[in-house]
Amino acid sequence: MKAWSWLVGVLVAALLGLVWELPVQAQPAPPALPPNAMAVASGLVNPRGFTFAPDGALVVAEAGAVPEGFEAPHGPPTPMFLPATTKTGRVSKIDPSTGQRTSLIEGLPSAASSFGDTLGPVNVAYLGTDLYVLISAGPVHGWPNYPSGVYKANADGTVRLVANLDAFNSKNPTAFIAPDDEISNPYDMVAAD
């Protein structure tokens, strides 16, 4: 019996030694841009939807960063799951000729979901010169006092709720709600008229 234990121990140690010696694989380089395309900005934090401002600048909704150390279970959320939250969501304005990024709005809610993706500001739209931001937040995403909805951007870099999608979806549920569905998780909007 001791001989078998010794042999198994030696084999396990040998296998661990082989695994330990395997070289770390580098991540593949991103594909080259097509000849008719060019990057206009970098350093964005989980960019989502975008639009063009009346002055021609590119305006981008950024969902924010996953908190350091957060490990997602990579499955539907359990009743005990708590999303990790930060205030790293933002809306950036990019000068298309220089790529210079400036923040229009910072400190917006961001949440890391059970699948490891980031939720927060997901789109932007202009009605005339007024900027609106669609934000996926709300209690299911760790933001009980910041509902999912459409927010109007104020001149001072803050936002004001103008359409509470959590409340609308609660009062107007769909005929079928999947067991793992969320009350509200908007991902797009379109400015019409």
C-alpha positions in Angstrom: 0.0 0.0 0.0 2.9 2.4 0.9 4.5 1.7 -2.5 1.4 2.7 -4.4 1.1 5.9 -2.3 4.7 6.7 -3.0 4.3 6.0 -6.7 1.1 8.2 -7.0 2.9 11.0 -5.1 5.8 10.9 -7.5 3.5 10.9 -10.6 1.5 13.8 -9.2 4.7 15.8 -8.5 6.0 15.0 -12.0 2.7 16.2 -13.6 2.7 19.3 -11.5 6.3 20.0 -12.5 5.3 19.7 -16.2 2.3 22.0 -15.8 4.5 24.5 -13.9 7.0 24.5 -16.7 4.5 25.2 -19.5 5.1 28.6 -21.0 2.4 31.2 -20.5 0.6 31.8 -23.8 0.4 35.4 -24.9 -3.0 36.8 -25.9 -3.5 37.1 -29.6 -3.0 40.5 -31.1 -6.3 42.2 -32.2 -7.0 41.9 -35.9 -5.7 44.7 -38.1 -8.2 47.3 -39.1 -9.5 47.2 -42.6 -7.7 49.6 -45.0 -10.8 51.9 -45.1 -11.1 52.2 -41.3 -9.1 54.1 -38.6 -9.3 54.2 -34.8 -10.4 57.6 -33.5 -10.2 57.0 -29.7 -8.7 54.7 -27.2 -8.7 54.3 -23.4 -12.5 53.9 -23.2 -13.9 51.9 -20.3 -16.3 49.3 -21.7 -17.8 51.6 -24.4 -21.3 50.9 -25.5 -23.6 53.1 -27.7 -22.5 56.4 -29.2 -23.9 59.3 -31.2 -22.6 62.5 -32.7 -23.0 65.8 -30.9 -24.4 68.8 -32.8 -20.8 70.1 -33.1 -19.7 66.8 -34.8 -17.9 65.3 -31.8 -18.3 61.6 -31.1 -20.2 61.0 -27.7 -19.8 57.6 -26.2 -21.6 55.9 -23.2 -19.1 53.9 -21.2 -20.5 51.2 -18.8 -17.5 51.5 -16.4 -15.0 49.1 -14.9 -15.4 45.7 -13.2 -14.2 46.2 -9.6 -10.7 44.9 -8.9 -10.9 41.4 -7.4 -14.5 40.7 -8.5 -15.0 37.1 -9.6 -18.2 36.4 -11.4 -19.9 33.0 -11.0 -20.6 32.9 -14.7 -24.1 31.8 -14.5 -27.6 33.1 -13.8 -27.7 35.1 -10.6 -28.7 33.1 -7.5 -30.9 34.8 -4.8 -27.7 35.3 -2.8 -25.7 37.0 -5.6 -24.8 40.6 -5.1 -23.5 42.5 -8.1 -20.2 44.4 -7.6 -20.8 48.1 -8.0 -18.6 51.2 -8.8 -19.2 54.7 -9.9 -16.9 54.3 -13.0 -19.6 54.8 -15.6 -19.2 57.9 -17.7 -20.1 59.7 -20.9 -17.1 60.9 -23.0 -16.8 63.3 -25.9 -14.2 62.5 -28.5 -12.7 65.0 -30.9 -12.7 62.9 -34.2 -9.8 64.9 -35.6 -7.4 64.4 -32.6 -8.9 61.5 -30.6 -8.8 63.7 -27.5 -11.3 62.4 -24.9 -13.0 64.6 -22.4 -15.6 63.6 -19.8 -19.1 65.1 -20.1 -20.4 63.1 -17.2 -18.5 61.0 -14.6 -19.4 59.0 -11.5 -22.4 57.1 -13.1 -23.4 53.8 -11.7 -21.7 50.6 -13.0 -22.3 47.0 -11.9 -20.5 43.7 -12.7 -23.1 41.0 -13.3 -23.0 37.3 -12.5 -21.8 36.7 -16.0 -18.9 39.1 -15.6 -20.2 41.7 -18.0 -20.5 45.4 -17.0 -23.8 47.3 -16.9 -24.1 51.0 -16.6 -24.4 53.8 -19.2 -25.4 51.9 -22.4 -26.3 54.6 -24.9 -26.6 58.3 -25.6 -28.8 60.4 -27.8 -29.4 64.1 -28.6 -32.8 65.8 -29.0 -31.8 69.1 -30.3 -28.9 70.2 -28.1 -30.1 68.2 -25.1 -28.1 65.0 -24.3 -29.8 62.0 -22.8 -28.1 58.9 -21.3 -29.7 55.4 -21.1 -28.5 53.7 -17.9 -28.9 50.1 -16.8 -28.9 50.2 -13.0 -31.7 49.7 -10.5 -32.0 47.4 -7.5 -31.3 44.1 -9.3 -28.0 45.6 -10.4 -27.0 46.8 -6.9 -28.4 50.4 -7.3 -31.7 50.6 -5.3 -31.7 54.4 -5.5 -30.6 54.7 -9.1 -33.3 53.1 -11.4 -32.7 51.9 -14.9 -33.9 54.6 -17.2 -33.3 57.6 -19.4 -31.5 60.5 -17.8 -31.1 64.0 -19.1 -27.6 65.4 -18.9 -27.3 68.7 -17.0 -24.8 71.4 -17.8 -23.0 70.8 -14.5 -22.1 67.2 -15.4 -24.9 65.6 -13.4 -28.0 63.7 -14.7 -31.7 63.9 -13.9 -34.1 60.9 -14.3 -36.7 61.6 -17.0 -38.0 58.0 -17.7 -37.9 55.4 -15.0 -37.9 52.1 -16.8 -37.9 49.9 -13.7 -41.2 51.5 -12.6 -42.7 51.2 -16.2 -41.7 47.5 -16.5 -43.2 46.8 -13.0 -46.5 48.4 -14.0 -46.5 46.9 -17.5 -45.0 43.4 -17.3 -44.7 41.3 -20.4 -46.9 38.2 -20.9 -44.0 35.8 -20.3 -41.2 36.5 -17.9 -38.3 34.0 -17.9 -37.2 32.8 -14.5 -33.8 34.5 -14.8 -35.2 37.7 -16.2 -34.4 41.1 -14.7 -37.0 43.9 -14.1 -35.1 46.1 -16.5 -31.9 45.9 -18.4 -32.1 48.4 -21.3 -29.4 48.3 -23.9 -30.4 50.7 -26.7 -32.4 53.8 -27.5 -33.1 55.9 -30.6 -33.8 59.6 -30.7 -36.9 60.1 -32.8 -38.2 63.6 -33.7 
